[in-house]
Amino acid sequence: MIKKPTMSDIATACGVSQATVSLVLNNAPGTRISAATRDAVLSAAAKMGYSTAVRRTGRRPLIAMLINEVTSSPHVAGLIDGAGEAANELGYLLSVMPTDADGEAEQAALNHLATLPFAGVIYARLITQQVTLPSQLIEWPTVLLNCYAVEKPLPSVVPGDLSAVMKATLSLIDAGHTRIAYIGGEDSIEASRERIKGYRRALTMRDIPVDNHLIIKGRWTIQGGYAAFKRLQVLDDRPTAICCFCDRIAMGVYEAAKEAGLQIPRDLSVIGFDNESYSGDMLPPLTTMQLPHADMARYAVEKLAEMIAAPRMQHDNHRVKLECEMIMRQSVAPRVAFRKQS
């Protein structure tokens, strides 16, 4: 049986990338491919008997989004929706390929991708983290979404976790609070390490000593927030405000504060993180930080489109950090004269 020629075969014959072959055969709009390269690819495809049915049908060029986890989480929805909208506006079709954080599944997805006519790759992670890149991604136009690589940098976009918590902590300081606690997540999580840096930096900026007794690390769950608040309550000089790693922790703080007879925000100001769907329905509605997942995904697709359009150009491989929006609600109030807590 005669093996059908592939885009990889054409790329090898022409000395260009598979992505360039895909762009030529799909007649992708806005690309800066020289006439000589375009003619060479079309000539090689014709000689090898490669079917150009895809090009004739006028299908949109494909962008593949490899993501390690697809759940019902709004974070995933933000990444996929943002990428899909940007791809559609730019004339591309987005294909989402879940890999489930499994090395074999990821390699299988990459092997399958190599057989498809595609223009570029968005390599995404649900949780911000450093990644070790599969070798194929070094050869293909690729942008990293919510992750980054050190050994072989590629353009990447992540949330500004440090600046977000710094902003949240500064807002509490501006409200008159100086005894501000931070309830964080596990140090193994990149976001946790960045956010606690933001908390410390805000205190330092305002010449407020960092009191390690006010920093509690643990599970980022409702139960974790509840337990952390109980630990803070035994301190002689208790906090008047708490900055939380996530909204689930804040929910646990709400429950424990209510049991202690404290009213939020009269006796205790609280700020969460994530802007979960329930945060606006908490009593009182929770002030929180919004992760820019949709904007990050849009940036990733736009950056990838630039790389696809100018494959020979040197592109900026820096890690871009997008700012988080502060959602102001009713869980923060100015600190009043000290109220003796029972």
C-alpha positions in Angstrom: 0.0 0.0 0.0 1.4 3.4 -1.0 1.7 5.8 1.9 -0.1 9.0 1.4 2.1 12.1 1.6 1.7 14.3 4.6 2.3 18.0 5.4 5.4 16.8 7.3 6.8 15.3 4.1 6.2 18.5 2.2 7.8 20.5 5.0 10.9 18.3 4.9 11.2 18.5 1.1 10.9 22.3 1.1 13.0 22.9 4.2 10.2 24.8 6.0 8.1 24.2 9.0 4.9 22.1 8.9 3.0 25.2 10.1 4.2 27.1 7.0 3.0 24.3 4.8 -0.4 24.4 6.5 -0.7 28.1 6.0 0.1 27.8 2.3 -2.2 24.9 1.6 -5.0 26.5 3.6 -4.5 29.9 2.0 -4.5 31.5 5.4 -5.3 35.2 5.4 -2.8 37.8 6.5 0.3 35.6 6.4 3.7 37.0 5.3 5.0 34.0 3.3 7.2 34.8 0.3 6.1 34.0 -3.2 9.1 31.7 -3.6 8.2 29.7 -0.5 4.5 29.5 -1.4 5.4 28.3 -5.0 7.8 25.7 -3.6 5.2 24.3 -1.2 2.5 24.1 -3.8 4.9 22.5 -6.3 6.1 19.9 -3.8 2.5 19.1 -2.8 1.5 18.7 -6.5 4.5 16.4 -7.2 3.8 14.2 -4.2 0.1 14.0 -5.0 -1.0 15.7 -1.8 -4.7 16.4 -1.7 -5.5 20.1 -1.6 -9.2 19.6 -0.9 -8.9 21.5 2.4 -7.5 24.5 0.5 -10.2 24.4 -2.1 -13.0 24.2 0.4 -11.8 27.5 2.0 -11.8 26.0 5.5 -10.3 28.2 8.2 -6.8 27.3 9.3 -6.7 25.4 12.6 -5.3 26.4 15.9 -5.0 23.6 18.4 -5.4 24.3 22.1 -3.8 21.6 24.3 -5.0 21.8 27.9 -4.3 19.5 30.7 -7.7 19.6 32.4 -11.2 20.3 31.1 -13.8 20.6 33.9 -16.9 22.6 34.6 -14.7 25.2 36.3 -15.3 28.8 35.2 -11.6 29.1 34.9 -11.6 26.5 32.1 -14.6 28.2 30.5 -12.8 31.5 30.5 -9.7 30.1 28.8 -11.6 28.2 26.1 -14.2 30.9 25.5 -11.6 33.7 25.3 -9.5 31.7 22.9 -12.4 30.6 20.7 -13.7 34.2 20.3 -10.3 35.5 19.4 -9.7 32.7 17.0 -13.0 33.3 15.3 -12.4 37.0 14.9 -9.0 36.4 13.4 -10.3 33.9 10.9 -9.1 30.7 12.6 -10.8 27.6 13.9 -10.0 26.5 17.5 -9.8 22.8 18.3 -9.5 22.0 22.0 -7.5 18.8 22.8 -7.7 17.7 26.5 -4.6 15.9 27.7 -5.6 15.2 31.4 -2.1 15.9 32.7 -1.1 12.5 31.4 2.2 12.3 29.6 1.0 9.5 27.3 -2.2 11.3 26.5 -0.4 14.5 25.7 2.1 12.7 23.4 -0.8 10.9 21.7 -2.5 14.3 21.1 0.7 15.8 19.7 1.2 12.8 17.4 -2.3 13.1 16.2 -1.9 16.9 15.7 1.2 16.2 13.5 -1.1 14.5 11.0 -3.5 17.5 10.8 -3.3 20.7 8.8 -2.8 23.2 11.6 -1.3 26.7 11.9 -0.2 26.8 15.5 -0.6 25.7 19.1 -1.9 27.2 22.3 -0.4 25.1 25.1 -2.5 25.7 28.2 -2.6 24.7 31.9 -5.6 25.1 34.3 -3.3 26.2 37.2 -0.5 28.6 36.6 2.8 26.6 36.6 6.2 26.1 35.0 6.2 23.4 32.4 8.7 21.2 30.6 7.9 21.5 26.9 7.4 18.6 24.5 10.0 18.7 21.8 7.4 19.3 19.0 6.4 22.6 20.4 9.8 24.0 19.9 9.4 23.5 16.1 5.8 24.7 15.8 4.4 28.2 16.3 3.4 28.0 20.0 2.2 30.3 22.7 2.0 29.2 26.4 -1.3 30.0 28.2 -1.3 30.1 32.0 2.1 28.5 32.1 5.7 29.2 31.2 8.9 27.4 30.3 12.4 28.3 31.4 14.7 25.9 29.5 13.3 27.0 26.1 11.3 30.1 26.5 8.3 30.6 24.3 5.8 33.6 24.4 3.6 33.0 27.4 0.9 34.8 29.3 0.0 34.3 33.0 -2.1 36.2 35.6 -0.5 38.9 37.7 -1.0 37.1 41.0 1.6 39.0 42.9 0.2 42.4 41.9 -3.4 41.3 42.5 -2.8 40.5 46.2 -0.7 43.5 46.6 -3.6 45.6 45.3 -6.0 43.8 47.6 -3.8 44.3 50.7 -3.2 47.9 49.9 -6.9 48.5 49.7 -7.3 47.1 53.2 -4.4 49.4 54.4 -6.1 52.3 52.8 -9.2 51.5 54.7 -7.2 51.9 57.9 -6.3 48.3 58.7 -2.8 47.4 59.9 -3.5 44.0 61.5 -4.1 42.2 58.2 -4.0 38.4 58.0 -3.3 36.3 55.0 -4.7 32.8 54.6 -2.9 31.2 51.7 -2.7 27.9 49.9 0.1 25.3 49.7 3.6 26.4 48.6 3.6 23.8 45.9 1.2 26.0 43.9 2.8 28.8 41.9 -0.1 31.2 42.5 0.2 30.6 46.2 3.9 31.6 46.3 3.2 34.7 44.1 0.2 35.9 46.1 1.9 35.8 49.5 4.8 37.8 48.0 2.2 40.4 47.0 0.8 40.5 50.6 4.3 40.9 52.0 5.3 43.6 49.5 2.2 45.7 50.2 2.9 45.7 54.0 6.5 46.6 53.3 5.5 49.4 51.0 3.5 51.0 53.8 6.1 50.3 56.5 3.9 47.8 58.3 5.9 45.0 59.9 5.2 41.5 58.6 3.8 39.4 61.5 4.2 35.7 60.6 1.6 34.8 63.1 -0.9 36.5 60.8 0.1 34.2 57.9 -1.7 30.9 57.7 -1.0 28.3 55.0 -3.2 25.3 54.4 -5.9 23.8 52.2 -7.7 26.2 49.8 -11.2 24.9 50.9 -14.1 26.1 53.0 -12.9 23.9 55.8 -9.3 25.3 55.4 -10.6 28.8 55.8 -12.7 27.9 58.8 -9.7 26.2 60.5 -7.4 29.1 59.7 -9.7 31.7 61.2 -9.9 29.6 64.4 -6.1 29.8 64.7 -6.2 33.6 64.2 -8.8 34.0 66.9 -6.5 32.7 69.6 -4.0 35.5 69.0 -3.8 38.3 71.6 -3.8 40.9 68.9 -6.3 39.6 66.4 -6.5 40.8 62.8 -9.2 43.3 61.7 -8.9 42.2 58.1 -8.1 39.1 56.2 -6.9 38.6 52.6 -7.7 35.1 51.3 -6.1 32.9 48.7 -9.5 32.1 47.2 -13.2 32.6 47.6 -13.6 29.1 49.2 -11.3 30.1 52.0 -13.2 33.3 52.4 -16.5 31.4 52.7 -14.9 29.4 55.6 -13.8 32.6 57.2 -17.4 33.9 56.9 -18.7 30.8 58.7 -16.2 30.9 61.5 -16.6 34.7 62.0 -20.3 34.3 62.4 -19.8 31.6 65.0 -17.5 34.0 66.9 -20.2 36.6 66.9 -18.4 38.9 64.5 -20.1 40.9 61.7 -18.5 41.3 58.3 -17.5 44.0 57.5 -18.2 45.9 60.8 -15.8 43.8 62.9 -13.8 42.1 60.2 -13.0 43.0 56.5 -12.5 40.1 54.1 -11.2 39.9 50.5 -11.3 36.8 48.4 -9.8 35.7 45.1 -11.3 34.1 41.9 -14.7 35.8 41.8 -16.5 32.5 42.0 -20.2 32.5 40.9 -21.4 32.4 44.5 -19.2 35.2 45.8 -21.7 37.9 44.9 -24.4 36.0 46.8 -22.5 35.7 50.1 -23.8 37.7 53.0 -22.4 40.3 52.7 -21.4 40.0 49.0 -17.6 39.3 48.9 -15.1 41.7 47.6 -12.7 39.6 45.4 -10.2 39.6 42.7 -11.1 38.4 39.1 -8.6 36.3 37.2 -8.2 37.5 33.6 -8.6 34.1 32.0 -10.5 35.2 29.0 -8.2 38.2 28.3 -5.2 35.9 28.7 -6.6 33.4 26.2 -7.3 36.3 23.8 -3.8 37.6 24.1 -2.4 34.1 23.5 -4.4 33.7 20.3 -3.5 37.2 19.0 0.2 36.6 19.8 0.1 33.2 18.0 -1.6 34.9 15.0 1.3 37.3 14.8 3.8 34.4 14.8 1.9 32.6 12.1 1.7 35.7 9.9 5.4 36.3 10.2 7.1 32.9 10.7 10.7 34.2 10.0 10.4 37.2 12.3 12.0 37.2 15.8 9.2 37.3 18.3 9.3 38.5 21.9 9.5 35.4 24.1 8.9 37.3 27.4 6.3 36.2 30.0 3.4 38.6 30.0 1.4 39.1 33.2 -2.1 40.5 32.9 -3.6 42.4 35.7 -6.5 41.0 37.8 -9.6 43.2 38.3 -10.8 44.0 41.8 -14.5 43.4 42.2 -15.7 45.8 44.9 -18.6 44.6 47.0 -19.6 44.9 50.6 -17.1 42.8 52.7 -14.6 45.6 53.3 -15.2 48.6 55.6 -13.0 51.2 57.2 -11.4 50.1 60.5 -13.2 51.7 63.4 -12.0 52.2 67.0 -11.0 48.8 68.5 -14.0 46.7 69.6 -13.3 44.3 72.3 -13.9 40.8 70.9 -15.3 38.1 73.2 
